[in-house]
């Protein structure tokens, strides 16, 4: 068994193990009853909101690409984003959706550096939007939890905000590293990323747009979760979801499970437990959210199957091309 297969097997074990543990620790009969009693009207509304999410993400990615002067047409950007979403959600593959997006954007005419930095910065913008949303909403949320939880939530959110600002500041100036190591490929790549990061975050005309779409996108996805929660009759508010869902999403992006399955469920049960949501309700909500995401990724699979170029480059080959490009630019 090679390294890739071993890693994939480990991810399966983590996802399956966590879901098995959660299913064994909750009242399955109560969970099933909640699912059976779900209100279809709220589920339809959640589906519409989730459908809008994909387009919001396309606008966010394009805003980043415009900022770094690596632009594709709206139609091409939409096609590539949907294909990337399909690979993120639907396949237990070592080729992630972001790598597919980078490759497809590169093959569609962007420079390799532009394709890579565009996807990386779109991810970074999303995280920054998450932090802004949580920091702004936390003061209104404190009253929902007990004194013990409130005592650590506010300092934790403040720390996250400060670390985020500091990390962003460091990233912006990675091209100021000592000249004696500037010829290293990784350092040259970081320098190009730093320059593009400044274009995104230090030029108001671009910063306002990318942060707008980042905040709208994150708020929209919490609205979808809120509507699903209402369909299950859970006692939550949209404000609760604005605070609790972003950390769950952030944890889910860790590449240690299959498309976040298991990790998301554990995080959702823990997060919503802070406001008294029963474990079975939070688990059903998380499974529903995951399934909706899977369904929303299916159009990307159709687009990919209908496209003339169905080849997906391996990450290793893409990285080799990136290294060769950076080496050529450094000379």
BALUM-908891 format. One line per field, with one value per residue (C-alpha): residue in three letters; x, y, z. Coordinates in nm, 3 decimals, m for minus. Example, Ala and Ser with C-alpha at 12.3 -4.5 7.8 and 13.67 -1.06 7.14 Angstrom:
! BALUM-908891
residuo c(ala|ser)
x c(1.230|1.367)
y c(m0.450|m0.106)
z c(0.780|0.714)
This chain:
! BALUM-908891
residuo c(unk|unk|unk|unk|unk|unk|unk|unk|unk|unk|unk|unk|unk|unk|unk|unk|unk|unk|unk|unk|unk|unk|unk|unk|unk|unk|unk|unk|unk|unk|unk|unk|unk|unk|unk|unk|unk|unk|unk|unk|unk|unk|unk|unk|unk|unk|unk|unk|unk|unk|unk|unk|unk|unk|unk|unk|unk|unk|unk|unk|unk|unk|unk|unk|unk|unk|unk|unk|unk|unk|unk|unk|unk|unk|unk|unk|unk|unk|unk|unk|unk|unk|unk|unk|unk|unk|unk|unk|unk|unk|unk|unk|unk|unk|unk|unk|unk|unk|unk|unk|unk|unk|unk|unk|unk|unk|unk|unk|unk|unk|unk|unk|unk|unk|unk|unk|unk|unk|unk|unk|unk|unk|unk|unk|unk|unk|unk|unk|unk|unk|unk|unk|unk|unk|unk|unk|unk|unk|unk|unk|unk|unk|unk|unk|unk|unk|unk|unk|unk|unk|unk|unk|unk|unk|unk|unk|unk|unk|unk|unk|unk|unk|unk|unk|unk|unk|unk|unk|unk|unk|unk|unk|unk|unk|unk|unk|unk|unk|unk|unk|unk|unk|unk|unk|unk|unk|unk|unk|unk|unk|unk|unk|unk|unk|unk|unk|unk|unk|unk|unk|unk|unk|unk|unk|unk|unk|unk|unk|unk|unk|unk|unk|unk|unk|unk|unk|unk|unk|unk|unk|unk|unk|unk|unk|unk|unk|unk|unk|unk|unk|unk|unk|unk|unk|unk|unk|unk|unk|unk|unk|unk|unk|unk|unk|unk|unk|unk|unk|unk|unk|unk|unk|unk|unk|unk|unk|unk|unk|unk|unk|unk|unk|unk|unk|unk|unk|unk|unk|unk|unk|unk|unk|unk|unk|unk|unk|unk|unk|unk|unk|unk|unk|unk|unk|unk|unk|unk|unk|unk|unk|unk|unk|unk|unk|unk|unk|unk|unk|unk|unk|unk|unk|unk|unk|unk|unk|unk|unk|unk|unk|unk|unk|unk|unk|unk|unk|unk|unk|unk|unk|unk|unk|unk|unk|unk|unk|unk|unk|unk|unk|unk)
x c(0.000|0.153|0.145|m0.165|m0.370|m0.257|m0.359|m0.696|m0.755|m0.667|m0.918|m1.187|m1.111|m1.131|m1.462|m1.618|m1.489|m1.620|m1.962|m1.985|m1.897|m2.155|m2.428|m2.357|m2.373|m2.707|m3.070|m3.115|m3.491|m3.518|m3.289|m3.501|m3.821|m3.672|m3.572|m3.914|m4.088|m3.872|m4.072|m4.040|m4.103|m3.790|m3.594|m3.695|m3.587|m3.255|m3.202|m3.255|m3.012|m2.752|m2.796|m2.729|m2.415|m2.234|m2.283|m2.172|m1.853|m1.794|m1.829|m1.586|m1.328|m1.361|m1.320|m0.990|m0.878|m0.958|m0.748|m0.443|m0.505|m0.569|m0.918|m1.132|m1.475|m1.771|m1.894|m1.555|m1.508|m1.850|m1.779|m1.443|m1.581|m1.862|m1.617|m1.395|m1.695|m1.781|m1.433|m1.438|m1.770|m1.834|m1.514|m1.291|m0.990|m0.645|m0.699|m0.882|m1.125|m0.886|m0.610|m0.857|m0.957|m0.592|m0.526|m0.841|m0.779|m0.422|m0.533|m0.796|m0.532|m0.413|m0.049|0.030|0.114|m0.211|m0.415|m0.253|m0.258|m0.614|m0.745|m0.525|m0.626|m0.994|m0.961|m0.781|m1.048|m1.314|m1.136|m1.096|m1.468|m1.542|m1.332|m1.493|m1.840|m1.770|m1.594|m1.880|m2.158|m2.001|m2.102|m2.468|m2.431|m2.278|m2.618|m2.718|m2.458|m2.386|m2.135|m1.876|m1.885|m1.904|m1.585|m1.379|m1.570|m1.500|m1.122|m1.098|m1.269|m1.053|m0.739|m0.848|m0.909|m0.566|m0.390|m0.572|m0.464|m0.105|m0.093|m0.229|0.029|0.314|0.189|0.183|0.553|0.702|0.874|1.090|1.280|1.665|1.816|2.047|1.752|1.543|1.662|1.496|1.188|0.959|1.075|1.017|0.670|0.593|0.714|0.470|0.191|0.277|0.255|m0.084|m0.203|m0.128|m0.323|m0.624|m0.610|m0.439|m0.623|m0.963|m1.138|m1.058|m1.063|m1.418|m1.542|m1.365|m1.461|m1.819|m1.854|m1.669|m1.902|m2.214|m2.109|m2.046|m2.368|m2.560|m2.435|m2.527|m2.874|m2.901|m2.807|m3.058|m3.338|m3.244|m3.249|m3.597|m3.714|m3.605|m3.776|m3.448|m3.450|m3.187|m3.167|m2.982|m2.745|m2.661|m2.574|m2.368|m2.144|m2.145|m2.137|m1.820|m1.586|m1.748|m1.683|m1.325|m1.259|m1.421|m1.163|m0.883|m0.764|m0.795|m1.122|m1.330|m1.485|m1.511|m1.749|m1.723|m1.522|m1.818|m2.062|m1.847|m1.788|m2.157|m2.269|m2.012|m2.085|m2.464|m2.441|m2.327|m2.680|m2.859|m2.936|m2.971|m2.692|m2.934|m3.073|m2.727|m2.614|m2.915|m2.858|m2.494|m2.575|m2.844|m2.600|m2.340|m2.589|m2.714|m2.354|m2.306|m2.617|m2.508|m2.178|m2.340|m2.393|m2.015|m1.984|m2.224|m2.032|m1.706|m1.849|m1.985|m1.663|m1.423|m1.128|m1.202|m0.837|m0.751|m0.383|m0.222|m0.117|0.243|0.258|0.093|0.343|0.630|0.502|0.472|0.829|0.957|0.766|0.894|1.248|1.225|1.088|1.360|1.635)
y c(0.000|0.332|0.656|0.790|0.478|0.470|0.833|0.773|0.466|0.668|0.937|0.672|0.530|0.872|0.960|0.619|0.598|0.939|0.882|0.535|0.681|0.959|0.726|0.498|0.779|0.937|0.835|0.707|0.674|1.042|1.137|0.938|1.098|1.445|1.359|1.216|1.524|1.771|2.058|2.040|2.414|2.505|2.238|2.392|2.734|2.589|2.431|2.766|2.934|2.660|2.699|3.073|2.995|2.853|3.173|3.385|3.179|3.238|3.616|3.596|3.403|3.641|3.943|3.795|3.715|4.067|4.204|3.999|4.056|3.690|3.698|3.433|3.490|3.458|3.149|2.977|3.070|2.927|2.601|2.556|2.643|2.389|2.121|2.199|2.181|1.839|1.705|1.859|1.701|1.392|1.197|1.033|1.136|1.262|1.524|1.801|2.040|2.333|2.151|2.079|2.446|2.551|2.307|2.395|2.770|2.723|2.521|2.787|3.053|3.186|3.179|2.898|3.149|3.336|3.014|2.895|3.231|3.302|2.986|3.020|3.381|3.302|3.049|3.305|3.568|3.317|3.259|3.633|3.676|3.400|3.574|3.914|3.762|3.578|3.873|4.111|3.873|3.737|4.028|3.966|3.592|3.589|3.610|3.278|3.077|3.032|3.237|2.959|2.940|3.318|3.350|3.172|3.245|3.620|3.589|3.301|3.500|3.805|3.592|3.440|3.786|3.913|3.601|3.637|4.000|3.916|3.619|3.827|4.097|3.846|3.696|4.036|4.091|3.750|3.908|4.102|3.791|3.810|3.837|3.541|3.300|3.479|3.238|2.941|2.829|2.825|3.172|3.307|3.154|3.313|3.648|3.631|3.530|3.821|4.070|3.933|3.938|4.311|4.367|4.196|4.346|4.684|4.826|4.946|4.907|4.535|4.481|4.604|4.372|4.056|4.105|4.185|3.857|3.670|3.798|3.754|3.398|3.299|3.462|3.289|2.944|3.000|3.100|2.765|2.582|2.793|2.699|2.331|2.368|2.521|2.229|1.996|2.207|2.294|2.588|2.804|3.152|3.279|3.459|3.123|2.988|3.297|3.218|2.839|2.737|2.923|2.736|2.409|2.494|2.592|2.264|2.070|2.203|2.018|1.743|1.460|1.301|1.228|1.561|1.658|1.372|1.279|1.588|1.811|1.598|1.596|1.971|2.044|1.835|2.008|2.361|2.344|2.169|2.505|2.639|2.326|2.161|1.783|1.575|1.385|1.711|1.855|1.530|1.514|1.881|1.812|1.505|1.702|1.988|1.745|1.574|1.906|2.003|1.674|1.732|2.089|1.951|1.715|1.979|2.019|1.648|1.685|1.988|1.793|1.488|1.708|1.907|1.832|1.808|1.558|1.510|1.593|1.656|1.496|1.726|1.610|1.707|2.041|2.110|2.016|2.263|2.527|2.471|2.488|2.811|2.972|2.864|3.016|3.344|3.359|3.351)
z c(0.000|m0.107|0.088|m0.091|m0.024|0.337|0.388|0.223|0.442|0.751|0.653|0.606|0.948|1.114|0.946|1.005|1.362|1.464|1.307|1.465|1.804|1.773|1.654|1.947|2.202|2.111|2.119|1.763|1.801|1.894|1.606|1.360|1.487|1.438|1.083|1.000|1.137|0.940|0.793|0.409|0.366|0.560|0.373|0.039|0.161|0.283|m0.059|m0.232|0.006|m0.051|m0.425|m0.396|m0.195|m0.497|m0.696|m0.399|m0.386|m0.757|m0.706|m0.413|m0.616|m0.911|m0.682|m0.564|m0.920|m1.036|m0.750|m0.853|m1.226|m1.305|m1.452|m1.618|m1.767|m1.535|m1.717|m1.705|m1.338|m1.256|m1.439|m1.268|m0.924|m0.956|m1.070|m0.770|m0.537|m0.679|m0.609|m0.262|m0.168|m0.371|m0.408|m0.147|m0.351|m0.264|m0.535|m0.352|m0.513|m0.465|m0.652|m0.931|m0.942|m0.965|m1.247|m1.442|m1.404|m1.525|m1.826|m1.901|m1.958|m1.622|m1.527|m1.285|m1.013|m1.075|m1.064|m0.740|m0.561|m0.670|m0.504|m0.196|m0.139|m0.194|0.087|0.302|0.235|0.341|0.673|0.731|0.665|0.917|1.182|1.118|1.140|1.465|1.630|1.545|1.653|1.973|2.206|2.117|2.172|2.521|2.692|2.530|2.722|3.090|3.284|3.270|2.889|2.850|3.055|2.789|2.467|2.458|2.526|2.278|2.002|2.076|2.058|1.728|1.586|1.695|1.567|1.236|1.196|1.292|1.055|0.769|0.841|0.835|0.508|0.341|0.400|0.326|0.025|0.270|0.375|0.370|0.022|0.083|0.074|m0.189|m0.460|m0.290|m0.484|m0.183|m0.076|m0.425|m0.425|m0.088|m0.218|m0.509|m0.270|m0.039|m0.325|m0.430|m0.068|m0.048|m0.369|m0.213|0.138|0.100|m0.201|m0.071|m0.405|m0.397|m0.020|0.017|m0.258|m0.142|0.223|0.126|m0.061|0.215|0.487|0.273|0.186|0.546|0.666|0.388|0.479|0.844|0.723|0.544|0.865|1.059|0.818|0.851|1.229|1.209|0.996|1.278|1.545|1.722|1.961|1.791|1.643|1.337|1.575|1.734|1.391|1.304|1.602|1.613|1.246|1.128|1.368|1.261|0.895|0.974|1.156|0.874|0.625|0.807|0.566|0.818|0.712|0.403|0.299|0.667|0.755|1.121|1.209|1.119|1.317|1.630|1.607|1.549|1.848|2.070|1.945|1.963|2.297|2.437|2.391|2.508|2.174|2.230|2.076|1.852|1.712|1.643|1.482|1.249|1.163|1.077|0.866|0.685|0.621|0.487|0.257|0.125|0.049|m0.132|m0.342|m0.420|m0.550|m0.800|m1.075|m1.083|m1.158|m1.450|m1.580|m1.554|m1.735|m2.016|m2.055|m2.340|m2.099|m1.823|m1.733|m1.373|m1.319|m1.018|m0.737|m0.773|m1.141|m1.074|m0.797|m1.030|m1.288|m1.020|m0.905|m1.263|m1.324|m1.004|m1.083|m1.431|m1.294|m1.030|m1.294)
